[in-house]
Amino acid sequence: MALLEIRGVEKRFGGLRAVDRVGMDVAQGELLGLIGPNGSGKTTLLNLLSGHMRADAGQVQLEGRSVLGLNPTQLTRLGVLRMFQMTRVFNRVSAFDNLLVCGIAMGLNEAQAERRAVELLEELKLGHVMHLDGGQLSGGQKKLLEFGACFMVPPRVALLDEPFAAVHPTMKETMAAFIRRRNESGQTFILVSHDMPVVVELCPRSVCMNAGKVLADGPTQRVLNDPAVIEAYLGEEVDAGGEGQAHG
C-alpha cells in the first residue's frame, strides 16, 4: 500500500478545472517532484492535500485512511505538513521562539521543543540569528526558518511549494542538503519546484501537470524528455540534462 493514494481529485473554479481528475501514488520515503508550467494546478493540488482548499471530487488516503476534506489542523496532527511559497513566520518573536511555538503546538514539551529548535537552527545554519526577531531575517533565512518549523516533529508527508524560489544559492544548497538527508533517512516529500536542476538532482521520480491534469509520471529524466511535457512548457527552457530552468 502506498503511503499516500490520490484518486480522481478535482477542484473547479467556476468553469475552470484547476485540478482535473488527478491521480497518483506516493510511496513511503519517496521524494516526488511535482512540476509543470504556470497555471498547471500544482499549488492547488497541494492546497487540497493540506486541507487549505476543499476538493469537489475524488479520494485521498493516507495509509489507507480517507483524509480528503480534513482541515489543516487535523491534517497536521496526522503528519501532513505544508510549506508555502509565500513565507510565513512570526515576525515579532525570535527565530528560536518561532520554532519553540511550533514544537509545543505539535505536542512537544518545552524541554523537547528547546532541544529540537537548537538542533534545527544549527543544521539550517541559522544559529547565529536564533535570537533575532523573524522580521529581521533575510528572505532566505525566513524560508529556512519556516522549513525548520515543518520538521520540529518529523512529518509523515512534507508538502513543499517552491522552497527554493528567490533564495540565495548558499541557502538553497543548505535546504537541498537538508531535504536529501531527511529523505535518505526515510522522510517522504512532495516537492513543487521550477528549479529543474534541483528537481533532477533530488527527485528520482516526477509528475508533470498541465491544465489541471497529470501529463506524465515516471523517472524524472524520462518525464523531462517526454515530447508532451516539452510542448506543455511552450518553449520554456526544460533541459533534460538539468542545466535549464522551467518557469511555471
C-alpha positions in Angstrom: 0.0 0.0 0.0 1.3 3.5 -0.9 1.7 6.0 1.9 -0.5 8.5 0.0 -3.1 7.5 -2.6 -4.6 10.2 -4.7 -7.6 9.2 -6.9 -9.7 11.3 -9.3 -9.2 14.6 -7.3 -11.0 17.6 -8.8 -11.1 21.3 -8.0 -13.2 23.7 -10.0 -13.4 27.5 -10.0 -16.5 28.3 -12.0 -16.0 26.7 -15.4 -12.2 26.2 -14.8 -11.0 22.8 -13.7 -7.8 23.8 -11.8 -7.3 20.1 -10.8 -8.9 17.7 -13.2 -9.3 14.0 -12.1 -5.7 13.9 -10.8 -4.4 10.6 -9.5 -1.0 9.3 -8.3 0.6 7.2 -5.5 3.4 8.4 -3.2 5.4 5.7 -1.5 6.8 5.8 2.0 10.2 7.5 1.8 9.7 8.8 -1.7 10.9 12.3 -2.8 8.5 13.1 -5.6 8.9 16.1 -7.8 5.7 17.9 -9.0 6.4 20.1 -12.0 4.5 21.9 -14.7 4.1 25.3 -16.4 2.3 28.2 -14.7 -1.4 27.5 -14.0 -1.0 23.8 -14.3 -2.6 23.1 -10.9 0.4 22.2 -8.8 -0.2 24.6 -5.9 -3.9 24.0 -6.0 -3.2 20.2 -5.6 -1.0 21.0 -2.5 -3.8 23.2 -1.2 -6.2 20.2 -1.5 -3.8 17.7 0.1 -3.1 20.1 3.0 -6.7 21.0 3.7 -6.4 24.6 2.7 -9.0 24.1 -0.1 -11.9 21.6 -0.3 -11.9 19.3 -3.3 -15.0 18.9 -5.4 -14.5 15.2 -6.1 -12.0 12.4 -5.6 -10.3 10.5 -2.8 -7.1 10.9 -0.9 -6.0 8.2 1.5 -3.1 8.4 4.0 -2.0 4.8 4.9 -5.5 3.6 4.0 -7.3 6.3 5.9 -9.5 8.8 4.0 -8.2 12.3 4.6 -9.7 14.4 1.8 -11.8 17.2 3.4 -10.0 17.3 6.7 -8.9 20.8 7.7 -5.2 21.9 8.0 -5.1 21.4 11.8 -6.5 17.8 11.5 -4.0 17.0 8.7 -1.1 18.5 10.7 -2.0 16.2 13.6 -1.8 13.3 11.1 1.6 14.4 10.0 0.8 16.2 6.7 2.7 19.4 6.8 2.8 22.2 4.2 5.5 24.8 3.4 4.0 27.7 1.5 5.5 29.6 -1.5 4.9 32.8 0.4 7.0 32.7 3.6 5.0 32.7 6.9 6.9 33.3 10.1 6.1 35.2 13.3 7.9 38.5 12.7 7.8 39.9 16.2 9.4 36.9 18.1 12.8 35.4 17.8 13.8 32.7 15.3 14.3 30.4 18.3 10.8 31.2 19.7 9.3 30.7 16.2 10.4 27.1 16.4 9.6 26.7 20.1 6.0 27.7 19.5 5.6 25.3 16.6 7.1 22.4 18.5 4.8 22.9 21.5 1.8 23.3 19.2 2.7 19.9 17.7 2.9 18.2 21.1 6.4 18.5 22.3 7.0 19.6 25.9 9.1 22.8 26.4 12.4 21.0 27.0 11.9 18.8 24.0 11.0 21.8 21.8 14.0 23.8 23.0 16.4 20.9 22.2 14.8 20.3 18.8 14.8 24.1 18.0 18.5 24.4 18.7 19.4 21.3 16.6 17.4 22.5 13.6 18.7 26.1 13.8 22.3 24.8 13.8 21.6 22.3 11.0 20.0 25.0 8.9 22.9 27.4 9.6 20.7 29.8 11.5 22.3 29.5 14.9 23.9 33.0 14.6 20.5 34.6 14.1 18.4 32.5 16.5 17.8 35.5 18.9 16.8 37.9 16.1 13.1 38.5 15.5 11.7 36.7 12.5 11.1 40.1 10.8 14.8 40.9 11.0 15.8 37.9 9.0 16.5 38.0 5.2 14.0 36.4 2.9 16.2 33.3 2.5 16.6 33.0 6.3 12.9 33.2 6.7 12.5 30.4 4.2 14.9 28.3 6.2 13.1 29.1 9.4 9.7 28.1 8.1 11.4 25.0 6.7 12.7 24.1 10.2 9.2 24.7 11.7 7.9 21.9 9.4 10.4 19.5 11.0 10.1 20.2 14.7 8.1 17.0 14.7 9.1 15.0 11.6 6.0 14.8 9.3 4.7 11.7 7.6 4.4 13.8 4.4 6.1 17.1 3.8 4.5 19.2 1.0 7.0 21.8 -0.2 5.8 24.6 -2.5 8.7 26.3 -4.3 11.0 26.2 -1.3 14.0 27.4 -3.4 12.3 30.4 -5.0 14.3 33.7 -4.5 16.7 32.0 -2.1 20.4 32.7 -2.2 22.4 29.8 -3.7 24.2 29.1 -0.5 20.9 28.9 1.4 19.4 26.8 -1.4 22.2 24.3 -1.0 21.6 24.2 2.8 17.9 23.4 2.2 18.6 20.9 -0.6 21.1 19.1 1.6 18.6 19.0 4.5 16.0 17.5 2.2 18.5 15.0 0.9 19.5 13.9 4.4 15.9 13.6 5.6 14.9 11.6 2.5 17.8 9.2 3.0 16.5 8.6 6.5 13.0 7.8 5.2 11.2 11.1 5.1 8.5 11.4 2.4 8.3 14.6 0.3 6.2 16.1 -2.5 8.3 18.9 -3.9 6.9 21.6 -6.2 9.7 23.5 -7.9 10.5 25.4 -11.1 14.2 24.8 -10.4 14.8 21.9 -12.8 18.5 21.3 -11.9 17.4 20.8 -8.2 14.5 18.6 -9.2 16.8 16.4 -11.4 19.3 16.2 -8.5 16.9 15.4 -5.7 13.8 13.7 -7.2 14.2 10.2 -8.7 10.5 10.4 -9.9 8.5 13.4 -11.1 4.9 14.1 -12.1 4.3 16.8 -14.6 0.9 18.5 -14.6 -0.6 20.7 -17.3 -4.1 22.3 -17.4 -5.0 20.5 -14.2 -4.2 17.0 -15.5 -1.3 14.6 -15.0 0.6 14.8 -18.2 3.5 12.5 -17.4 4.6 10.4 -14.4 7.8 8.4 -14.1 11.6 8.8 -13.7 12.5 12.4 -13.7 14.8 12.4 -16.7 12.2 10.4 -18.8 9.4 12.9 -17.8 11.6 15.9 -18.8 12.3 14.2 -22.2 8.7 13.5 -22.9 7.6 15.4 -26.0 4.3 16.2 -24.4 6.0 17.8 -21.4 8.3 19.8 -23.6 5.4 21.0 -25.6 3.4 21.9 -22.5 6.1 24.4 -21.5 5.6 26.2 -24.8 9.2 26.9 -25.5 10.2 27.5 -21.8 13.6 26.1 -21.1 13.4 22.5 -19.9 16.8 20.9 -20.3 16.6 17.2 -19.6 20.2 17.3 -18.6 19.2 19.5 -15.7 21.0 22.7 -16.9 17.9 24.7 -17.9 15.1 26.0 -15.8 11.4 25.9 -16.4 9.3 28.7 -15.2 5.7 27.9 -14.3 
